[in-house]
Amino acid sequence: MSEIRVERLTKRFNETAALDAVSLEFAAGSFTALLGPSGCGKTTMLRLIAGFEAPSEGRVLFGDELMADPQQQVPPEARGVGVVFQSYALWPHMDVAENVAYPLRARHVKRGEIAGRVGAVLDIVGLNGFESRRIEELSGGQRQRVALARCLVADAKIILFDEPLANLDMHLRSSMVDAFRDIHRRTGATIVYVTHDQAEALALADRVAIMSEGKVLQAAAPQEVYRAPANATVAGFVGRGSIVAGLAIDHAEGSATVDIAGHRLMVRSAGTSAGPVKILLRPEALRISPEGMPATVLDSIYRGPVHEVRLALPMLPGQDPGQELLIDSTEAIAVGQRVHLTVSDAWIIPGA
Ligand SMILES: Nc1ncnc2c1ncn2[C@@H]1O[C@H](COP(=O)(O)OP(=O)(O)OP(=O)(O)O)[C@@H](O)[C@H]1O
């Protein structure tokens, strides 16, 4: 059953549609990341689900229950949703345990029960022993964990996260990514997680919804979004890679033969007719070898374990000039060198 359903959900601020007729379901227990550039409508979607905004058009349902349409809205506190923002909004004058206990106190839960539940969630977020620490004595990552614990203690079936790791350094972010995976496993909550960090989205979510200009361009498993982007915008937004022009010569179920710069190869395809196509080539699917697609090295940048090498494809009559590819190479390669590439995987971008 789907826990959250948004139907043709639209939110307009003055003339601009921050969210534009989006329909999306969130299955019970799923972990969906909303991913997209700044201003694409991610936070607006979250705020509509939480009840902090009212829809201009469309509806929000939890199960079969209507939460909001333009005429009526269930108030946020009656939706039973946990929300964690990037600003932790903790009470500075209370210690860790008091902050975490706050939602239970507000609901008049018994003292004895509160202590047990607070201990249990502090355990989940790895803050056992910090009960009587003051908030100002905590690091950014520890504060974020307190905010997380305070959200978890309420036992919400739906938890919304708005860029919860945005203020943390890289090292802390990766340890918090582990904490989030653990929390999802333990609570089984339906999670919607807003981020503009694709690595975070791919690592955490079982489904990624890529948004742009108030619309959802693709909502699919992380592997699918990466391997088979629905259009050029998604392809450009998720992962590294190059989009080159080619000519489809022949196609079968799920694959096609294409010509790229005079070189023929088999690529994956969602079904296309013969003619010009755009093809996505990921760096890890390209390898320098004695024969294959010819290319010339334009430049090479050391990126840590590998050199990222930019190559130019030969220009052929009737094809796009200046087509470029990216590959990762364990060795530095001299600029100007001519090489050949084997292609182990490629994808025809639908409708491009
Ligand atoms: N209260 C508001 N009043 C007017 N415009 C708003 C309001 N809230 C959001 N917007 C506009 O709606 C659009 C979507 O905003 P939203 O905050 O949902 O984007 P986002 O994808 O979360 O961006 P970011 O990653 O920068 O947080 C933006 O163009 C924004 O300027």
The ligand as an SDF file (V2000), in Angstrom:
LIG
                    3D

 31 33  0  0  0  0  0  0  0  0999 V2000
    7.3020   31.2140    0.2160 N   0  0  0  0  0  0  0  0  0  0  0  0
    7.6550   31.4030   -1.0630 C   0  0  0  0  0  0  0  0  0  0  0  0
    7.3190   32.5270   -1.7340 N   0  0  0  0  0  0  0  0  0  0  0  0
    7.6490   32.7200   -3.0160 C   0  0  0  0  0  0  0  0  0  0  0  0
    8.3600   31.8380   -3.7480 N   0  0  0  0  0  0  0  0  0  0  0  0
    8.7460   30.7010   -3.1480 C   0  0  0  0  0  0  0  0  0  0  0  0
    8.4280   30.4130   -1.7850 C   0  0  0  0  0  0  0  0  0  0  0  0
    8.9480   29.2080   -1.4640 N   0  0  0  0  0  0  0  0  0  0  0  0
    9.5620   28.7480   -2.5800 C   0  0  0  0  0  0  0  0  0  0  0  0
    9.4540   29.6380   -3.5970 N   0  0  0  0  0  0  0  0  0  0  0  0
    9.9790   29.4620   -4.9640 C   0  0  0  0  0  0  0  0  0  0  0  0
    9.5630   28.1970   -5.4440 O   0  0  0  0  0  0  0  0  0  0  0  0
   10.6130   27.5610   -6.1770 C   0  0  0  0  0  0  0  0  0  0  0  0
   10.9150   26.2010   -5.5650 C   0  0  0  0  0  0  0  0  0  0  0  0
   11.4840   26.3880   -4.2810 O   0  0  0  0  0  0  0  0  0  0  0  0
   11.9400   25.1740   -3.3530 P   0  0  0  0  0  0  0  0  0  0  0  0
   12.4010   25.7580   -2.0640 O   0  0  0  0  0  0  0  0  0  0  0  0
   10.8980   24.1520   -3.3220 O   0  0  0  0  0  0  0  0  0  0  0  0
   13.1980   24.6190   -4.1650 O   0  0  0  0  0  0  0  0  0  0  0  0
   14.2910   23.5440   -3.7490 P   0  0  0  0  0  0  0  0  0  0  0  0
   14.3520   22.5860   -4.8650 O   0  0  0  0  0  0  0  0  0  0  0  0
   14.0040   23.0120   -2.3950 O   0  0  0  0  0  0  0  0  0  0  0  0
   15.6050   24.4350   -3.7270 O   0  0  0  0  0  0  0  0  0  0  0  0
   16.9140   24.3860   -2.7610 P   0  0  0  0  0  0  0  0  0  0  0  0
   17.6760   23.1390   -3.1590 O   0  0  0  0  0  0  0  0  0  0  0  0
   17.6190   25.6440   -3.1450 O   0  0  0  0  0  0  0  0  0  0  0  0
   16.4150   24.3780   -1.3580 O   0  0  0  0  0  0  0  0  0  0  0  0
   11.7660   28.5360   -6.1660 C   0  0  0  0  0  0  0  0  0  0  0  0
   11.7650   29.2370   -7.3700 O   0  0  0  0  0  0  0  0  0  0  0  0
   11.4810   29.4300   -4.9820 C   0  0  0  0  0  0  0  0  0  0  0  0
   12.0320   30.7020   -5.1970 O   0  0  0  0  0  0  0  0  0  0  0  0
  1  2  1  0
  2  3  1  0
  2  7  2  0
  3  4  2  0
  4  5  1  0
  5  6  2  0
  6  7  1  0
  6 10  1  0
  7  8  1  0
  8  9  2  0
  9 10  1  0
 10 11  1  0
 11 12  1  0
 11 30  1  0
 12 13  1  0
 13 14  1  0
 13 28  1  0
 14 15  1  0
 15 16  1  0
 16 17  2  0
 16 18  1  0
 16 19  1  0
 19 20  1  0
 20 21  2  0
 20 22  1  0
 20 23  1  0
 23 24  1  0
 24 25  2  0
 24 26  1  0
 24 27  1  0
 28 29  1  0
 28 30  1  0
 30 31  1  0
M  END
$$$$
